[in-house]
Amino acid sequence: MWPLTSKLVPLPRFGTALGLMWVVQNAGIAGANLVAGWLNDAAAQAPQSCRLPAMMQFFGATSALGFGFALLLWFVAGRRHHEAVTH
């Protein structure tokens, strides 16, 4: 994602794009930690079961979602490659 930014974002907006990416990334990390903690606390109060813990389901789902968005970005960037090349 980070190297692709230099190809897709015009130079005058490059710093803003990187700053926005940092904000979104760190907000996602903070939010994931809060949700994981909440799920862990909720599981500690629930009776034991054989199911996969909710926290692991959450991280599995977010990993699959992240992989899907990475593929989407790869396909979109591949189609826009001719737009990013300057001669």
Helices and strands as residue ranges (DSSP letters): H 2-8, G 11-13, H 14-45, H 54-79, H 81-84
